[in-house]
């Protein structure tokens, strides 16, 4: 029971830009996360310092989560904008 594709897929002219952006964002996040690991390994006392009612480890950890969400939204925004700029006029009329 082959039903075929549910949608018609066209060539993504922005895929190279999105791939490059994704690689740079992955590298950036990896460096920020490596900083978290580096601090935990070489200076665990620093992670215990209080920042308000929380400690540095919790603040940094939540910061990593928020940063990942920010990168996801930024990637989506830039990728969508690139697709809109690089699509053909016939595709826009449909």
C-alpha positions as CSV (number, residue, x, y, z in Angstrom):
1,X,0.0,0.0,0.0
2,X,2.3,2.7,-1.2
3,X,0.6,6.1,-0.9
4,X,3.4,8.2,-2.3
5,X,4.6,11.5,-0.8
6,X,2.2,13.6,1.2
7,X,3.7,16.8,-0.1
8,X,5.7,18.0,-3.1
9,X,9.3,18.7,-2.1
10,X,11.3,21.2,-4.2
11,X,15.0,21.8,-4.2
12,X,16.0,23.9,-1.1
13,X,18.2,26.6,-2.5
14,X,19.1,27.9,0.9
15,X,20.4,24.5,2.3
16,X,24.1,25.4,2.0
17,X,23.5,28.6,3.9
18,X,21.5,26.8,6.6
19,X,24.1,24.1,6.8
20,X,26.9,26.6,7.4
21,X,24.8,28.5,9.9
22,X,24.0,25.3,11.8
23,X,27.7,24.3,11.9
24,X,28.7,27.7,13.3
25,X,26.0,27.6,15.9
26,X,26.9,24.1,16.9
27,X,30.6,25.2,17.3
28,X,29.5,28.3,19.3
29,X,27.3,26.2,21.6
30,X,30.1,23.6,22.0
31,X,32.5,26.2,23.1
32,X,30.1,27.6,25.7
33,X,29.3,24.1,27.0
34,X,33.0,23.3,27.1
35,X,33.5,26.3,29.3
36,X,30.9,24.8,31.7
37,X,32.7,21.5,31.7
38,X,36.1,23.2,32.1
39,X,35.0,25.2,35.1
40,X,33.4,22.1,36.7
41,X,36.6,20.0,36.2
42,X,39.2,22.6,37.2
43,X,37.4,24.9,39.6
44,X,34.4,23.2,41.2
45,X,34.5,25.6,44.1
46,X,33.6,28.4,41.7
47,X,30.4,26.6,40.7
48,X,29.3,26.7,44.3
49,X,29.5,30.4,44.6
50,X,26.0,31.9,45.4
51,X,24.4,34.1,42.8
52,X,21.3,35.4,44.5
53,X,19.5,32.4,45.9
54,X,21.1,30.0,43.4
55,X,24.7,29.0,42.7
56,X,26.8,29.5,39.6
57,X,26.3,25.9,38.4
58,X,22.5,26.3,38.3
59,X,22.6,29.7,36.7
60,X,25.1,28.5,34.1
61,X,23.1,25.4,33.4
62,X,19.8,27.3,32.9
63,X,21.8,29.8,30.8
64,X,22.9,26.9,28.6
65,X,19.3,25.9,28.1
66,X,18.1,29.4,27.3
67,X,21.1,29.9,25.0
68,X,20.2,26.7,23.1
69,X,16.6,27.9,22.7
70,X,17.8,31.3,21.5
71,X,20.0,29.7,18.9
72,X,17.1,27.5,17.7
73,X,14.9,30.6,17.2
74,X,17.7,32.5,15.5
75,X,18.4,29.5,13.2
76,X,14.7,29.3,12.3
77,X,14.4,33.0,11.7
78,X,17.5,33.2,9.4
79,X,16.6,29.9,7.6
80,X,13.1,31.1,6.9
81,X,14.3,34.4,5.7
82,X,16.9,32.8,3.4
83,X,14.2,30.5,2.0
84,X,11.9,33.4,1.2
85,X,14.7,35.4,-0.5
86,X,16.0,32.5,-2.6
87,X,12.7,31.0,-3.8
88,X,11.5,31.4,-7.3
89,X,8.6,33.7,-8.2
90,X,6.5,30.8,-9.5
91,X,6.8,29.2,-6.0
92,X,5.5,32.4,-4.4
93,X,2.4,32.5,-6.6
94,X,1.3,29.0,-5.7
